[in-house]
Amino acid sequence: MHIPDGYLSPKTCIAFYGVMLPVWYVASRKAEKAVKINNLPLLALTAAFAFVVMMFNVPVPGGSTGHMVGTAVVAITLGPWASIVAISLTGALQALAFGDGGLTTLGANTFNMALLMSASGYLIYETIGYGRPGPFRKAIAAGLAGYVATNISAFSAAIMLGTQPVIASGPDGRALYFPYPLSVSIPAMVVPHLLFFGPLEAIGTALAVPYIQRVNEARHARGVLPGRRWGFWALIVFMIILAPIGLIATGSSWGEWSLEEFKTLIGYAPEGMKSLKTGWRGILPEYGLPSAGSSLGAAALYAISAFFGSAVIVFLIYMWGRVWPGK
């Protein structure tokens, strides 16, 4: 769901930046009040979890790949406003440092993965998990929240992409940006999420949320940092070590192709797409893969990227929490 540069027209990109700028401002103000300084470690932890889990690519029939997002985990644990902040910072880091997603499309990507997923995941969990639910109902509520949230986000991305041929086309009738219409983008995006990535999101969310909630409840009850939280940090370190497993999935996510791949797929590279390619590929482009000379080198750089990215997102969360004037 990371839409690259050049896939959306300038009008579309500007429109979603226009939507997200006030959302980021309001979310930062509300999240600062809801997430006190002593809760920053938990926000940083869940944001790091979301960053690392996105690196575990899973193949699906047809040669496409995808991954869990983890937004619902953050939204359920600390609320939708904090989740919008955390996932937006994660998306910005992915685009700037690793070229995953685009700079021009950051507003659109965060609209899908930060705003829509946070709001829908939180509301669904609160609706199903009302009152004082037991462990089973908590897990079911979290799983359904993750499943529905990721499918809503996928549907939104499909609409964004599929409307581009209508929004902008050249004198020859060719699409200037993403070339496939809604009749292609909707089933291509929605079906894999309904059948594969949605269940993956559901399982991951159902497992992560109850554990994090127990950690947080124990911390408030004891007034000290419990060992369980360190156990979760250890889990993230373990996930970083295992991150190269995501390299097993060959191919790219549907709708995240290079200009060369478009030439192969449709016979030409859309002209507008060429003009919006920023040229910025990140500090470790594609998480270090282009510069890796061997499978071992690729695995090492991928793990280094996972460590670097999770460390930076933790730093960004702490900086936001201490600098943002939420009064």
C-alpha positions as CSV (number, residue, x, y, z in Angstrom):
1,M,0.0,0.0,0.0
2,H,3.0,2.3,-0.2
3,I,2.2,4.3,-3.3
4,P,5.4,5.4,-5.0
5,D,6.2,8.8,-6.5
6,G,4.7,9.3,-10.0
7,Y,1.7,7.1,-9.5
8,L,-0.7,9.9,-8.4
9,S,-1.2,13.2,-10.2
10,P,0.0,16.5,-8.7
11,K,-3.6,17.4,-8.0
12,T,-4.2,14.2,-6.1
13,C,-1.0,14.5,-4.1
14,I,-1.8,18.2,-3.2
15,A,-5.3,17.3,-2.2
16,F,-4.2,14.6,0.3
17,Y,-1.5,16.7,1.7
18,G,-4.2,19.3,2.2
19,V,-6.3,16.7,4.1
20,M,-3.4,15.4,6.2
21,L,-1.7,18.7,7.3
22,P,-4.6,19.7,9.6
23,V,-5.0,16.0,10.7
24,W,-1.3,15.9,11.7
25,Y,-1.7,19.1,13.6
26,V,-4.8,18.0,15.5
27,A,-3.5,14.5,16.1
28,S,-0.3,15.9,17.6
29,R,-2.2,18.2,20.0
30,K,-4.6,15.5,21.1
31,A,-2.1,12.7,21.2
32,E,0.3,14.8,23.4
33,K,-2.5,15.2,25.9
34,A,-3.6,11.5,25.8
35,V,-0.1,10.0,25.7
36,K,1.8,11.4,28.7
37,I,5.6,11.4,28.9
38,N,5.6,8.2,30.9
39,N,3.7,6.5,28.1
40,L,6.2,7.5,25.4
41,P,8.1,4.1,25.8
42,L,4.9,2.2,24.9
43,L,4.2,4.5,21.9
44,A,7.8,4.1,20.7
45,L,7.6,0.3,21.2
46,T,4.4,-0.1,19.2
47,A,5.7,2.2,16.5
48,A,8.9,0.2,16.2
49,F,6.8,-3.0,16.0
50,A,4.8,-1.5,13.1
51,F,8.0,-0.5,11.3
52,V,9.7,-3.9,11.6
53,V,6.6,-6.0,10.9
54,M,6.2,-4.2,7.5
55,M,9.5,-5.7,6.4
56,F,8.1,-9.2,6.6
57,N,6.9,-9.6,3.0
58,V,4.5,-12.5,2.3
59,P,4.0,-14.0,-1.2
60,V,0.5,-14.6,-2.6
61,P,-0.6,-16.5,-5.7
62,G,0.0,-14.4,-8.8
63,G,3.5,-13.3,-7.9
64,S,2.6,-10.4,-5.7
65,T,3.7,-9.8,-2.2
66,G,2.4,-7.9,0.9
67,H,2.9,-7.4,4.6
68,M,1.2,-6.7,7.9
69,V,0.9,-2.9,8.7
70,G,0.4,-2.9,12.4
71,T,-1.5,0.4,12.6
72,A,-4.5,-1.2,14.5
73,V,-2.1,-2.4,17.2
74,V,-1.0,1.2,17.9
75,A,-4.5,2.6,17.7
76,I,-6.0,0.1,20.0
77,T,-3.2,0.4,22.5
78,L,-2.8,4.2,22.7
79,G,-5.7,5.6,20.8
80,P,-6.2,6.8,17.2
81,W,-4.5,10.2,17.5
82,A,-1.3,8.7,18.8
83,S,-1.4,6.0,16.1
84,I,-1.8,8.7,13.4
85,V,1.3,10.4,14.7
86,A,3.3,7.2,15.0
87,I,2.4,5.7,11.7
88,S,2.8,9.0,9.9
89,L,6.3,9.3,11.3
90,T,7.0,5.7,10.2
91,G,5.7,6.4,6.7
92,A,7.9,9.5,6.4
93,L,10.9,7.6,7.6
94,Q,10.3,4.8,5.1
95,A,10.0,7.3,2.2
96,L,13.0,9.4,3.2
97,A,15.4,6.7,4.4
98,F,14.5,3.7,2.3
99,G,12.6,5.0,-0.7
100,D,9.5,2.9,0.4
101,G,6.6,4.9,-0.7
102,G,7.0,8.4,-2.2
103,L,7.7,11.9,-1.0
104,T,4.9,13.4,-3.2
105,T,2.5,10.6,-2.2
106,L,3.3,10.8,1.5
107,G,0.0,12.6,2.2
108,A,-2.0,9.9,0.4
109,N,-0.1,7.0,2.0
110,T,-0.6,8.3,5.5
111,F,-4.2,9.0,4.7
112,N,-4.6,5.3,4.0
113,M,-2.3,3.7,6.5
114,A,-2.3,6.2,9.4
115,L,-5.7,8.0,9.3
116,L,-8.1,5.4,7.9
117,M,-6.5,2.4,9.6
118,S,-6.2,4.1,13.0
119,A,-9.8,5.4,13.0
120,S,-11.4,2.3,11.7
121,G,-9.3,-0.1,13.8
122,Y,-9.9,1.8,17.0
123,L,-13.7,2.2,16.4
124,I,-14.2,-1.5,15.6
125,Y,-12.2,-2.6,18.6
126,E,-14.1,-0.3,20.9
127,T,-17.4,-1.4,19.5
128,I,-16.8,-5.2,19.8
129,G,-14.7,-4.9,23.0
130,Y,-17.1,-2.7,24.9
131,G,-17.4,-2.9,28.7
132,R,-14.9,-5.2,30.4
133,P,-14.1,-7.9,27.8
134,G,-12.3,-11.1,28.7
135,P,-9.1,-12.3,26.9
136,F,-11.0,-14.1,24.2
137,R,-13.3,-11.2,23.3
138,K,-10.3,-8.8,23.4
139,A,-8.4,-11.1,20.9
140,I,-11.5,-11.4,18.6
141,A,-12.1,-7.6,18.7
142,A,-8.4,-6.9,18.0
143,G,-8.3,-9.4,15.1
144,L,-11.5,-8.1,13.5
145,A,-10.2,-4.5,13.9
146,G,-7.0,-5.3,12.1
147,Y,-8.7,-7.2,9.4
148,V,-11.3,-4.6,8.6
149,A,-8.8,-1.7,8.9
150,T,-6.3,-3.1,6.4
151,N,-9.1,-3.8,3.9
152,I,-10.5,-0.3,4.2
153,S,-7.0,1.0,3.6
154,A,-6.5,-1.3,0.6
155,F,-9.8,-0.2,-0.9
156,S,-8.9,3.5,-0.5
157,A,-5.6,2.9,-2.2
158,A,-7.3,1.1,-5.0
159,I,-9.7,4.1,-5.5
160,M,-6.7,6.5,-5.6
161,L,-4.9,4.5,-8.2
162,G,-7.8,3.5,-10.3
163,T,-9.1,7.0,-10.7
164,Q,-5.8,8.3,-12.2
165,P,-6.6,7.4,-15.8
166,V,-9.8,9.6,-15.5
167,I,-8.0,12.4,-13.7
168,A,-5.1,12.8,-16.1
169,S,-4.5,11.5,-19.6
170,G,-2.4,12.7,-22.6
171,P,-3.5,13.8,-26.1
172,D,-3.0,10.2,-27.2
173,G,-5.5,9.0,-24.5
174,R,-2.8,7.3,-22.5
175,A,-2.8,7.7,-18.7
176,L,-0.1,10.1,-17.5
177,Y,0.2,8.5,-14.1
178,F,-1.1,5.1,-12.9
179,P,-2.6,3.5,-16.0
180,Y,-5.0,0.8,-14.7
181,P,-8.7,1.7,-14.2
182,L,-10.9,1.0,-11.2
183,S,-12.1,-2.3,-12.8
184,V,-8.5,-3.5,-12.4
185,S,-7.2,-1.7,-9.3
186,I,-10.1,-2.6,-7.0
187,P,-10.0,-6.4,-7.4
188,A,-6.2,-6.5,-7.6
189,M,-5.9,-4.6,-4.3
190,V,-9.0,-5.8,-2.4
191,V,-9.1,-9.6,-3.2
192,P,-5.5,-10.3,-1.8
193,H,-6.3,-8.3,1.3
194,L,-9.6,-10.0,1.9
195,L,-8.1,-13.5,1.4
196,F,-4.4,-13.2,2.5
197,F,-3.2,-9.9,4.0
198,G,-6.3,-9.3,6.0
199,P,-6.1,-12.6,7.9
200,L,-2.4,-11.9,8.4
201,E,-3.2,-8.5,9.9
202,A,-6.0,-10.1,12.0
203,I,-3.7,-12.8,13.5
204,G,-0.8,-10.4,14.2
205,T,-3.2,-7.8,15.8
206,A,-5.0,-10.4,17.9
207,L,-1.7,-11.7,19.3
208,A,0.0,-8.4,19.9
209,V,-2.8,-6.3,21.4
210,P,-3.7,-8.4,24.4
211,Y,0.0,-8.8,25.3
212,I,0.7,-5.1,25.1
213,Q,-2.4,-4.4,27.2
214,R,-1.2,-6.7,29.9
215,V,2.2,-5.1,29.9
216,N,0.6,-1.6,30.2
217,E,-1.8,-2.7,32.9
218,A,1.0,-4.3,34.9
219,R,3.1,-1.1,34.6
220,H,0.3,1.1,36.0
221,A,-0.5,-1.4,38.8
222,R,3.1,-1.7,40.0
223,G,4.3,1.8,39.1
224,V,7.5,0.4,37.7
225,L,8.7,-0.8,34.4
226,P,7.8,-4.6,34.3
227,G,10.0,-7.2,32.8
228,R,7.3,-8.0,30.3
229,R,8.0,-4.7,28.4
230,W,11.7,-5.6,28.2
231,G,10.4,-8.9,26.8
232,F,8.6,-7.1,24.1
233,W,11.7,-5.1,23.2
234,A,13.5,-8.4,23.1
235,L,10.8,-9.6,20.7
236,I,11.4,-6.6,18.4
237,V,15.2,-7.3,18.4
238,F,14.4,-10.9,17.5
239,M,12.1,-9.7,14.7
240,I,14.9,-7.5,13.4
241,I,17.3,-10.5,13.3
242,L,14.6,-12.5,11.4
243,A,13.7,-9.6,9.1
244,P,15.7,-11.1,6.2
245,I,13.0,-13.8,6.0
246,G,11.0,-11.2,4.2
247,L,13.5,-11.5,1.3
248,I,12.2,-15.0,0.5
249,A,9.1,-13.4,-1.1
250,T,10.2,-12.5,-4.6
251,G,8.4,-10.0,-6.7
252,S,6.9,-6.7,-5.7
253,S,3.6,-5.6,-4.2
254,W,0.9,-5.0,-6.8
255,G,0.9,-1.4,-7.9
256,E,4.5,-0.7,-6.8
257,W,6.4,-1.1,-10.0
258,S,9.3,0.7,-11.6
259,L,9.2,2.5,-14.9
260,E,11.0,-0.4,-16.5
261,E,8.4,-2.8,-15.2
262,F,5.6,-0.6,-16.6
263,K,7.2,-0.7,-20.0
264,T,7.1,-4.5,-19.8
265,L,3.5,-4.6,-18.5
266,I,1.8,-2.1,-20.7
267,G,4.4,-1.3,-23.4
268,Y,5.2,2.3,-22.2
269,A,6.1,4.3,-19.2
270,P,3.5,7.0,-18.4
271,E,4.9,10.5,-19.1
272,G,3.6,12.1,-16.0
273,M,5.1,9.3,-13.9
274,K,8.5,10.1,-15.3
275,S,8.2,13.8,-14.4
276,L,7.1,13.1,-10.8
277,K,9.9,10.7,-10.0
278,T,11.9,12.8,-7.5
279,G,15.2,10.9,-7.9
280,W,15.5,10.5,-4.2
281,R,16.0,6.8,-3.4
282,G,16.8,7.1,0.3
283,I,19.9,6.4,2.5
284,L,19.5,2.7,2.1
285,P,17.4,2.4,-1.1
286,E,14.9,-0.6,-0.9
287,Y,16.4,-1.4,2.5
288,G,19.9,-1.8,1.1
289,L,19.0,-4.4,-1.5
290,P,20.3,-2.7,-4.7
291,S,23.8,-2.5,-3.3
292,A,23.9,-6.0,-2.0
293,G,26.2,-8.2,-4.0
294,S,25.1,-11.5,-2.6
295,S,22.2,-13.1,-0.8
296,L,24.3,-12.9,2.5
297,G,25.0,-9.2,1.9
298,A,21.3,-8.6,1.1
299,A,20.3,-10.3,4.3
300,A,22.8,-8.3,6.4
301,L,21.8,-5.0,4.9
302,Y,18.1,-5.8,5.3
303,A,18.6,-6.6,9.0
304,I,20.7,-3.4,9.4
305,S,17.9,-1.4,7.8
306,A,15.4,-2.9,10.2
307,F,17.6,-2.0,13.2
308,F,18.4,1.5,11.9
309,G,14.7,2.2,11.0
310,S,13.3,1.0,14.3
311,A,16.0,2.9,16.2
312,V,15.2,6.1,14.3
313,I,11.4,5.8,14.8
314,V,11.9,5.4,18.5
315,F,14.1,8.5,18.5
316,L,11.5,10.4,16.5
317,I,8.7,9.4,18.9
318,Y,10.7,10.6,21.9
319,M,11.6,13.9,20.2
320,W,8.0,14.5,19.2
321,G,6.9,13.8,22.8
322,R,9.3,16.2,24.4
323,V,9.3,19.0,21.8
324,W,5.7,19.2,20.6
325,P,3.9,22.1,22.4
326,G,0.6,20.3,23.1
327,K,-0.7,22.9,25.5
